[in-house]
């Protein structure tokens, strides 16, 4: 429980670091606290602490028969495993674990035959030598200095790992708050409960490692799982049969979809701003060529639409002009033809109308006498002249009315043509603006 309070989420980082068999130094004061921290990390692995204690016990002297019962028992116990394959072979000759190491033993870290080593030290020389170990752990502050970039990537916690570590922290803190308030101490949140949670985590990871496609191990970290499968402790475990390991569901204990709670806990405002800026920059780079292509296509389309509209306007304008011209010519011819009719003179006599074919004057209206006047025409009586004047007047009025109607029709057609032209011009302006 103290380990969880000191390191928080990084407690799970230490757990996974032990499985990778790297050279790790724990340093700090006092020695008791230093040793307790190292042994607490080792105790997270089922039965490994017992294996370690059996290995570091001094061997007793041989009896009279020459048999060393103690050493034989130690060897037999160290080789025995349970139905799940525990304990893992984390403590070996090429991977020693020492709760405390003196300065005289510093050569152990420089030995090439040593694959990994976990030890506690109070001398600052272990901390200062950067090439001495891969990871340096401060037991006082809970800081973990991972000196290899590749190892730092391997130990990056996944979202499911972070949920698991957060649940540990929350439960332990709630248990401590209850104990301080005078409530009876419960098993949940205690030391044994913490060890049980890591046992479940390790069993789940072992089962998922047997998955051939590797999807189940993604929640534990794909890079970490690939590196762990190359270690000695995993290869020894995988080489043996474990009857009950298949009874465990192959999934992470905290598997689930990413939610807002995970984002609030795992993403800081600075990381969010950096992510948004990076995403905006990448989107801009991806969209720039597309924008250029769209601009060229839009310009070409606009030009084609303009040419098509100009051609259509010209065609419609010509059609309107050709539609208006026959009406104007027809109106002009009608007016000129009707103006040739005889109109009454100021003296009350009608102007003779000549035949178009012969050019001879047509006979006067109402003529009954055969007498001719000085011009060669037969003189009209007063009654005939009155009737002729009335007919001429009515004819002139009718011609004037028809001319007025034709002019009004022409003006109406002109207004319609102007309205059509204005409508076409407005649509062209709208298309151009678009």
Residue pairs with C-beta under 8 A, 6 or more apart in sequence:
1 172
1 175
1 176
1 189
1 190
1 191
1 194
2 36
2 40
3 11
3 14
3 37
3 40
3 41
3 194
4 11
4 168
4 169
4 172
4 194
5 172
5 173
5 176
6 37
6 139
6 142
7 13
7 14
7 142
7 144
8 142
8 165
8 169
9 157
9 162
9 165
9 166
9 169
10 142
10 144
11 165
11 168
12 157
12 161
12 164
12 165
12 168
13 144
13 155
13 157
14 41
14 137
14 144
15 41
15 44
15 45
15 198
15 201
16 155
16 221
16 224
17 24
17 135
17 155
18 24
18 41
18 42
18 44
18 45
18 90
18 118
19 88
19 90
19 228
19 231
19 233
19 234
20 116
20 151
20 154
20 155
20 224
20 227
20 228
20 231
21 90
21 95
21 115
21 116
21 231
21 232
21 233
22 116
22 133
22 134
22 135
22 151
23 109
23 114
23 116
23 117
23 132
23 133
23 134
23 135
24 116
24 117
24 118
24 119
24 133
24 134
24 135
24 136
24 137
25 109
25 119
25 120
25 121
25 126
25 127
25 132
25 133
25 135
25 136
25 137
26 34
26 37
26 38
26 118
26 119
26 120
26 121
26 137
26 139
27 34
27 120
27 121
27 122
27 123
27 124
27 126
27 127
27 136
27 137
27 138
27 139
28 34
28 37
28 120
28 122
28 138
28 139
28 140
29 122
29 140
31 100
31 120
31 122
33 139
33 140
34 99
34 100
34 120
34 121
34 122
34 139
35 99
35 100
35 120
37 120
37 137
37 139
38 97
38 99
38 100
38 118
38 119
38 120
39 49
39 99
41 118
42 48
42 49
42 52
42 90
42 91
42 97
42 118
43 49
43 195
44 194
44 195
44 198
45 86
45 87
45 88
45 90
45 198
45 202
46 84
46 86
46 87
46 195
46 199
46 202
47 82
47 86
47 87
48 87
48 88
48 90
48 91
50 87
51 77
51 78
51 87
51 91
52 91
52 97
54 74
54 77
54 78
55 74
55 78
55 91
57 70
57 74
59 68
59 70
59 71
59 74
60 68
60 70
60 71
62 68
63 69
81 87
81 240
83 242
83 243
83 244
83 245
84 203
84 206
84 242
84 244
84 245
85 206
85 237
85 240
85 242
85 245
88 233
88 234
88 236
88 237
89 232
89 233
89 236
89 237
90 97
90 233
91 97
92 232
94 113
94 114
94 115
94 116
94 232
95 114
95 115
95 116
95 117
95 232
96 108
96 114
96 117
96 118
96 119
97 117
97 118
97 119
98 105
98 117
98 118
98 119
98 120
99 119
99 120
100 119
100 120
100 121
100 122
101 108
101 119
101 120
101 121
101 126
102 123
103 121
103 123
103 125
105 119
106 125
106 126
106 132
108 114
108 117
108 119
109 117
109 132
109 133
110 132
115 232
117 133
120 139
121 127
126 132
126 133
126 136
127 136
130 147
133 147
134 146
134 147
134 148
134 151
135 144
135 145
135 146
135 147
135 151
136 144
136 145
136 147
137 143
137 144
137 145
138 144
138 145
146 152
146 155
153 223
154 221
154 223
154 224
154 227
155 224
156 221
156 223
157 165
157 221
158 218
158 219
158 220
158 221
159 219
159 258
159 262
159 266
160 219
160 220
160 252
160 253
160 254
160 255
160 256
161 219
161 220
161 221
161 252
161 254
162 262
162 265
162 266
163 254
163 256
163 262
164 197
164 201
164 252
164 253
164 254
166 265
167 254
168 194
168 197
171 188
171 189
171 193
172 189
172 194
174 189
175 185
175 186
175 188
175 189
175 190
176 189
178 185
178 186
178 189
179 185
187 193
197 253
200 253
201 253
203 245
203 248
204 248
204 249
204 250
204 251
204 252
204 253
205 217
205 220
205 225
206 237
206 245
207 216
207 245
207 246
207 248
207 249
207 250
208 216
208 217
208 219
208 220
208 225
208 250
208 251
208 252
209 217
209 225
209 228
209 229
209 234
209 238
210 245
210 250
211 217
211 250
214 222
214 225
216 250
216 251
217 225
219 251
219 252
219 255
220 252
228 234
229 235
229 238
267 275
305 431
306 431
306 432
309 428
309 431
313 424
313 425
313 428
316 420
316 424
317 421
317 424
320 417
320 420
320 421
323 417
324 413
324 414
324 417
327 409
327 410
327 413
328 410
331 406
331 407
331 409
331 410
334 402
334 403
334 406
335 403
335 406
338 399
338 402
338 403
339 399
341 353
341 392
341 395
341 396
341 399
342 350
342 351
342 352
342 353
342 392
343 350
343 351
343 392
343 396
344 350
344 388
344 389
344 392
344 393
344 396
345 351
348 385
348 389
349 380
349 385
350 364
350 365
350 385
350 388
350 389
350 392
352 361
352 362
352 364
352 377
353 361
353 362
354 360
354 361
354 362
355 361
355 362
361 377
363 378
364 377
364 378
364 380
364 384
364 388
365 380
365 384
365 387
365 388
365 391
366 380
366 381
366 383
366 384
366 385
366 387
366 388
367 378
367 380
367 384
368 381
368 384
369 378
369 379
369 381
370 378
371 378
371 379
372 378
372 379
373 379
380 388
